[in-house]
Each structure stands twice: as structure tokens, then as C-alpha cells.
Amino acid sequence: MNSRDLGVVSTATIFGALASALAFRFFFLNPKWHNSHRTASSQNGVVSPKLSSLDPFDPSKRKGYLSWDDYFMAIAFLSAERSKDPNRQVGACLVSQNGVILGIGYNGFPRGCSDDKLPWAKKSKNEDPLETKYPYVCHAEVNAILNTNHASAAGQKLYVTMFPCNECAKIIIQSGVAEVIYFVEKKLNDSNIAYIASHKLLKMAGVKARKYQPQMDQILIKFDEP
């Protein structure tokens, strides 16, 4: 098996594991992302693997299934759970225009760089930037684009749990991504130059950016036999 075949198998394994992981408890509007937490019922957004009183003669399709936006953003959120960053976990999911997942990613250190030997701190007591995570971490958006197994990101959509900073915006533009769908962004003020610049760059490059609007309050899936 050559290296390209191995890469295809590895990618398939990742997506298979991701699909299995979606059967784990997952709250979509997490309190760490949203100030209010709402309780949902089967009518307003809880997805359950079991349905009661099914009519075997009913020819209609199931109601309450995930929209594409909810589905891809949920994968971005689930990917974020792989991040070992104690302060902020970010996930991303790169999707083709016809709904095929091309790559997923989360924020972490580069391959081969031990996450036990590099710092995760946001600040340094000695005011040494090398004692913080920032010089070392790879952002989720970059990892999702790089994890495509040679598929082109040009013209595709990128779902991210947090609006990209200016450095990620540059890579998004250079890779040809056509649209960014984000869940939350930092408050824009004079100190957040990285995000103000990001908005400016994406707009100038013609990359569409839209805030994701969930159609469900939460997603809850359990390990239950059908």
C-alpha cells in the first residue's frame, strides 16, 4: 500500500470514528458558547435514536432530522472536543458544495510536537511569549484545510465554531474557500485587530461569511440499541 492509499484509509478511518462518536452525548448549544440553556422536547430539537409508536404502514419520512447546517456545525463542535486546549476548544469542518465532508480539524500543536512538553498557558508570569501557547498552536481552520487528503478547498464551505482570526482568514482566502459559516465571534473593539482585519480581508476577497443560525436547541444522542 503506497502513501496515498494509506492517506485515504486514514481519512476514512477518521470519518468512521467521527460518525461513531456522534452516538455519544453531545449538547449543541453548550453553556460555554451560549449564556442561556434551553430545555428542548422532541418537537423543538432533541434528536433521539428511538421513536415510539411507529406506524409500519406510514409511507412518510421521519420528521425532526438534522438540517445540513446543523449536521456540519455539530461535527465542528464535536471535533472541538478533541482539543486539549484548557481555555478554548475550536472545531472546523470543511464541506464541498454538494455536502461531502472533505476535512475536519481542531486547535492543537503540530504533528510530532508533544502536547505534554509545550505550554498551554494564555499568559506568562515572566512575560515571555514562548511560555504561552500562541507561538506553537495550529488553528482548527488550518487543520481542517490541511486534513483534506489532497482534495481542493477551492469553492467549498468551512464551518467553524468561532470566527477565524486574520491569520486563518489569509489561509482561507489563499486556499479558495468560498464561504465561512461561524457560530460565534469575539466582540469587535479596538483591541481585536486580528478579527477586524479578518472581516476586512474576507470581504475584500469575496469570501462570504455568515453567522450560523441553529434550527435546534440541542442535539442529544445516546448509546441505545434500536
C-alpha positions in Angstrom: 0.0 0.0 0.0 1.5 3.3 -1.1 1.4 6.5 1.0 -1.6 8.0 -0.9 -3.6 4.8 -0.3 -2.6 4.9 3.3 -3.8 8.5 3.5 -7.2 7.6 2.0 -7.6 4.7 4.5 -6.6 7.0 7.4 -9.1 9.6 6.3 -11.8 7.0 6.0 -10.9 5.8 9.5 -11.2 9.3 10.9 -14.6 9.9 9.4 -15.8 6.5 10.5 -14.7 7.2 14.1 -16.4 10.6 13.9 -19.7 9.0 12.8 -19.5 6.6 15.7 -18.6 9.4 18.1 -21.8 11.2 17.1 -23.6 8.5 19.0 -22.1 10.0 22.2 -23.9 12.6 24.3 -23.5 15.9 22.6 -25.1 19.2 23.6 -25.2 21.6 20.7 -25.8 24.9 22.4 -23.3 24.4 25.2 -23.3 26.9 28.1 -19.7 27.7 27.4 -20.8 29.0 24.0 -24.1 30.4 25.0 -25.3 32.2 28.1 -28.7 30.6 28.2 -29.5 26.9 28.1 -32.9 25.9 26.9 -34.6 22.6 27.5 -35.9 21.0 24.3 -38.5 18.4 23.5 -39.0 16.1 20.5 -40.9 19.0 18.9 -38.2 21.6 19.2 -34.9 19.9 18.6 -33.9 16.8 20.6 -32.7 14.1 18.2 -33.2 10.6 19.6 -32.3 7.2 18.1 -35.5 5.7 19.3 -39.0 6.6 18.2 -42.1 5.2 19.9 -45.4 4.1 18.3 -44.0 3.9 14.8 -46.7 3.1 12.2 -45.2 0.4 9.9 -47.7 1.4 7.1 -46.8 5.1 7.2 -45.0 6.0 3.9 -43.8 9.4 5.1 -40.3 10.2 6.0 -39.1 10.9 9.6 -39.6 14.4 10.9 -37.0 16.3 13.1 -33.9 15.1 11.2 -30.9 17.4 11.1 -30.6 20.1 8.6 -27.3 20.3 6.7 -26.2 23.3 8.6 -26.9 21.7 12.0 -25.2 18.5 10.9 -22.0 20.1 9.7 -21.8 22.5 12.6 -22.4 19.7 15.0 -19.3 17.9 13.5 -17.3 21.1 14.0 -18.4 21.2 17.7 -17.6 17.5 18.2 -14.2 18.0 16.6 -13.5 20.8 19.1 -13.9 18.3 21.9 -10.7 16.7 20.7 -8.8 19.8 21.5 -6.6 19.7 24.6 -6.5 23.5 25.0 -7.8 24.1 28.5 -9.1 27.6 27.7 -10.7 27.4 24.3 -11.7 24.5 22.1 -12.4 25.3 18.5 -13.5 22.9 15.7 -13.9 23.2 12.0 -15.4 21.2 9.2 -14.7 21.7 5.5 -17.5 20.7 3.2 -18.0 20.6 -0.5 -20.8 22.4 -2.2 -22.6 19.1 -2.7 -22.5 18.2 1.0 -19.4 15.9 1.2 -17.1 16.3 4.2 -13.6 17.0 3.0 -11.7 17.6 6.2 -12.1 18.3 9.9 -9.8 19.9 12.5 -9.4 21.4 15.9 -6.9 23.6 17.6 -3.7 21.9 18.8 0.0 21.6 18.3 1.6 20.4 15.1 2.1 16.7 14.4 5.1 15.3 16.2 5.2 18.1 18.8 4.3 16.8 22.2 1.4 18.5 23.8 2.9 17.5 27.2 6.1 19.4 26.5 4.7 22.6 25.1 2.8 25.2 27.2 -1.0 25.6 27.0 -0.9 28.9 29.0 -2.5 32.1 27.7 -0.1 34.3 29.7 3.4 34.0 31.0 4.4 35.0 34.5 7.8 36.1 33.1 6.1 37.9 30.2 7.8 35.5 27.8 5.6 34.7 24.8 7.5 31.5 24.3 5.9 30.3 27.6 2.4 30.6 26.1 0.6 28.5 23.6 0.4 31.1 20.8 3.7 30.6 19.1 3.0 26.9 18.7 -0.7 26.2 18.3 -2.3 25.3 14.9 -5.8 26.7 14.5 -8.8 24.5 13.7 -9.5 26.1 10.3 -5.9 25.5 9.1 -6.0 21.8 10.3 -9.4 21.2 8.5 -8.0 22.6 5.3 -4.7 20.6 5.6 -6.6 17.4 6.5 -8.4 17.1 3.2 -6.1 14.4 1.8 -5.2 16.4 -1.3 -8.9 17.5 -2.0 -9.1 21.1 -3.1 -10.7 23.6 -0.7 -11.5 25.9 -3.6 -15.1 26.8 -3.8 -16.0 24.9 -0.7 -17.7 25.8 2.6 -16.0 26.0 6.0 -18.0 25.5 9.2 -16.2 26.9 12.3 -17.2 27.2 16.0 -15.5 30.6 16.2 -15.0 33.3 13.6 -11.4 33.0 12.2 -8.7 35.4 13.1 -6.7 37.3 10.4 -4.0 34.7 10.0 -6.6 32.0 9.4 -8.5 34.3 7.1 -5.4 34.6 4.9 -5.1 30.8 4.6 -8.9 30.5 4.0 -8.6 33.0 1.2 -5.5 31.5 -0.3 -7.0 28.0 -0.3 -10.0 29.2 -2.3 -12.7 28.6 0.3 -15.9 30.3 -0.9 -17.9 30.6 2.3 -17.3 30.6 6.1 -20.1 29.7 8.4 -19.3 30.5 12.0 -21.1 30.0 15.3 -19.7 32.8 17.5 -17.1 35.6 17.2 -15.3 37.8 19.6 -16.6 41.2 20.4 -15.1 43.6 17.9 -13.3 46.5 19.5 -10.1 48.4 19.0 -8.0 45.7 20.7 -9.2 42.9 18.5 -7.3 43.9 15.4 -6.9 40.3 14.3 -10.7 39.9 13.9 -11.3 43.4 12.4 -8.7 42.6 9.8 -10.2 39.2 9.2 -13.6 40.7 8.4 -11.9 43.2 6.0 -9.8 40.5 4.3 -12.7 38.1 3.7 -14.9 40.9 2.4 -12.2 42.2 0.0 -11.5 38.7 -1.3 -15.2 38.0 -1.9 -15.4 35.2 0.7 -18.9 35.0 2.1 -19.2 34.9 5.9 -22.4 34.2 7.6 -23.4 33.6 11.2 -24.9 30.2 11.8 -28.5 30.1 12.9 -29.3 26.8 14.6 -32.6 25.1 13.9 -32.4 23.0 17.0 -31.9 23.9 20.7 -29.7 20.9 21.3 -28.6 17.6 19.9 -28.7 14.6 22.2 -27.8 11.1 21.0 -27.3 8.1 23.3 -25.9 4.7 23.0 -29.2 2.8 22.8 -29.9 -0.3 20.8 -32.7 0.3 18.3 
